[in-house]
Amino acid sequence: MYHHVKKLMFTVRVDEPDPRFGNMLLEQFGGANGELAAAMQYSIQGLNCEDPDRKDLLMDIGTEELSHLEVVGTLARMHLKPAKFDRQAAEADPLIAIAGGGGVNLFNSQGNAWTADYLKITGELDVDLRSNIAAEARAKIVYERLINFTDDAGTKDALQFLMTREITHMKAFSLALESMAKPAFSIGRIAPTPGLVDQFFNDSTGTGDHGEIDTRGPWNEGGEWVFTDSPAIQAGEPGPASAIVTESSPPVDEAGLGELLIDELRDILHAEKQLTKALPKMAEAARFDQLRELFEQHLVETEAQIERINECFEMLGKSVRTKPCKGMMGLVEEGQEIMDEGEEKEDAAADLALIGAAQRVEHYEIAGYTTARNLAQQLRHSAVVSLLSKSLAEEENADQLLNQVARSLMSVAKMPAAVEQTE
């Protein structure tokens, strides 16, 4: 919930209006590094943020940037005011003078409209915080240059305030990132290819008339760096150059993820086999044709999913066998109880209870397939990922279809009549 207080965060004073400088100020009003872009970027990142502590940080600073937008807009409007009535002043920015009546609008200093393309939002908190640090650094530089282009004391004071707050925000974002205790180069969840990640390609070569010298520094030598000839040179001139580590390099499974993947697949396989026995009973128990057909369709899908799991084992070179899935055993047993109890219920109520049991099964399977797919992706078994993704999509679709049937049943279920109030 936003609340506008009719007082600027910093009181703006302009002694000598300068329409040309007012045009420059629009860069921080509707430009790529301006206050509106910052306000929208941080606020939308905050809306997406699952971390309540850092969500609060993003929303706080995003809201402050809206305050800064008002300060910059007021400052620019004061400088542009002569464009309302003075021809020479209007020539500093005809777009603002003629189309905007001498007021500000969401354009940059070149008259280009503000766009959401300016925003850097990935939904990955550490990546977004790094983008925010860079955004504040760019804005700080823009304010610094603006300060250098004006002699108006009041304007300098306002810009100094705004520039200082950029550093404050940089500090806050930097410390928030540091508090996550995440390694600097640990981006996302998929690990980089070992070996390749430490190869520095010497792609710009030449000496004397053919170019500047090759330099060495901590960015390409020492530590784990492997200084490697350009791939172009390696391809054209066979020699002692270090081999390039390609994506086909086998992953190093130091954490035992391969064993965990096999364990997950065996668990899912047993779960699916139990369902091939449970689904016909659920179809028989269903009162409405739409639900019965859905169970029958999902039985066909389940049989195909079993074949895909068997194919996964073959690709991984492992024997096809199951591991008792106690979770599915419990869900199937609970489903049988619901079917037994449903014999005494009205049709809609019985089927709604049956859908609830079926959706618990779907959510359990979705969790299992998601885990197995992520493990296969980390181990770079792309063919296995493809098979598991297809089964996962079918489970998610089945859950959505059950939702649709449930909504239909709720609309036809008999609701208790409203009790008329008597005086």
Secondary structure, DSSP 8 states (H G I E B T S, - for coil): -----SS-SS----SS--HHHHHHHTHHHHSTTSHHHHHHHHHHHHHH---HHHHHHHHHHHHHHHHHHHHHHHHHHHHHGGGGT-HHHHTT-HIIIIISTTS--SB-TTS-B--GGG----S-HHHHHHHHHHHHHHHHHHHHHHHHT---HHHHHHHHHHHHHHHHHHHHHHHHHHHTT--TT--SSS---TTGGGEEEE-S---GGG-------TTTSSTT-EEEE-HHHHHHS-SS------TTS----TT-HHHHHHHHHHHHHHHHHHHHHHHHHHHHH--SHHHHHHHHHHHHHHHHHHHHHHHHHHHHT--------HHHHHHHHHHHHHHHHHTTS-HHHHHHHHHHHHHHHHHHHHHHHHHHHHHHHHTT-HHHHHHHHHHHHHHHHHHHHHHHHHHHHHHHS----------
